[in-house]
């Protein structure tokens, strides 16, 4: 065997399995906290470093995403061949150090380079974690397990918005970066001590007549295999468009509430953080729990659920723009924050179950490559670009036009999920994995 693995597979969905997935969720919470804190600090950073909205879109999205996605595939290729726990721990330490360094930046170029360093570290976080979790949970429980892991997105966003905002108000944005970067170093050490490396594919049936699962394929073969799989390609496209919509709001929501709806920085740190966390946790976990049950009846629910969720979110987006007060805007904002999280857990479950165990890390990385390049790389800078174009005529209200320009992409997202549902319904390997 070319992979380094434990001698035995873990007992399916044991108490230790749940400990592992919750511990990895905590690591992912720090991952997303370090990634998203720049959005809550955006107004102070932009003022001190004299950033345009387009530059902030690059800072919060494009350049981070390019680094994250480019190195993610290479790191995943490595993680399919060495202990995944080593990769995740080193990545956690790296992104934490670069997050702290952001607090020392004195120019756009300097903070941009540090944010790219954060992206480099975070490239080694999620794909190996997806693969590790899939070796602790059988196929029929992976939706719930990956949903638990994905709680790091709303929890990290909530803690970043609350803690980052409060620390920035009291001590400045630079201190906020120092404080949120430090815990990741401790988590990296604890991960190496507490999380065991499971046998790859230990919970998956091998092909008839085979003694074990096939070894990891060469990199180009793995990449070409992903793009030759219609289900994976359509899942990646629909996820990328979903992330485009989600990140377009996630990066800009604090500045939109402050500049357009006149919400104070302290209120954003309190109320926006609370709504972001509660709705995100319910939407993320609920979607994984739901598809684990509904997919037993019809696996097309992996794509039907996000298609329905994004359709229902459209009236809320219109309400966010129209709302005359920040309180009413927050009520409308709760809709997309809840509904737009319902694509990630189903997409990850499809990707992990649609390929053999030795391809899971690289498959997760390629999915995130498309998701983040389209979503994080284009969504925030698109809103910023529209706002900059509208700023001469509309001033601070220009961001409202950026938000309105997102709505057509929601319609594209719904169509992409419907197309993915057709392919999922015809996918024989996925059907076999789900029984």
Buried (B, 14 or more C-beta within 10 A) or exposed (E): EEBEBBEEBBEEBEEBBBEBBEBBBBBBBBBBBBBBBBBBBBBBBBEBBEBBBBBBBBBBBBBBBBBBBBBBBBBBBBBBBBBBBBBBBBBBBBBBBBBBBBBEBEEBEBBBBBBBBBBBBBBBBBBBBBBBBBBBBBBBBBBBBBBBBBBBBBBBBBBBBBBBBBBBBEEBBBBBBBBBBBBBBEBBEBBBEEBEBBBBBBBBEEEEEEEEBEEBBEBEEBBEBBEEBBBBBBBBBBBBBBBBBBBBBBBBBBBBBBBBBEBEBEBBBBBBBBBBBBBBBBBBBBBBBBBBEBBEEEBBBBBBBBBBBBBBBBEBBBBBBEBEEBEBBBBBBBBBBBBBBBBBBBBBBBBBBBBBBBBBBBBBBBBBBBBBBBBBBBBBBBBBBBBBBBBEEBEBBBBBBBBBBBBEBBEBBBBBBBBBBBBBBEBEEBEEBBE
